């Protein structure tokens, strides 16, 4: 599966199910352009994972909502839950490792942990 363009209109629908990797980027950003082929190659290799690109110049509301201060920024969601966020280009080997980790996570355990944190904070 190739990368898909993520906008404020399709963001919620995109992240609500499955594993989703988002690349927050901009055309003028050198490191973003360097990371793009790595991200695209991973999208072709992992057909069960959604890979989306968020153009921070075009999707200012999304960039502001996630307080993107540095690009590229990689975010990982699974079943609507943000699992990971990191600014900076990610090497291919690290991206592959991250994909494997996200795919094998026990989401019931993650949801239980979130519920426990919310109870503790109340």
Order of alpha helices (4+ residues) and beta strands (2+ residues): beta-alpha-beta-alpha-beta-alpha-beta-beta-alpha-alpha
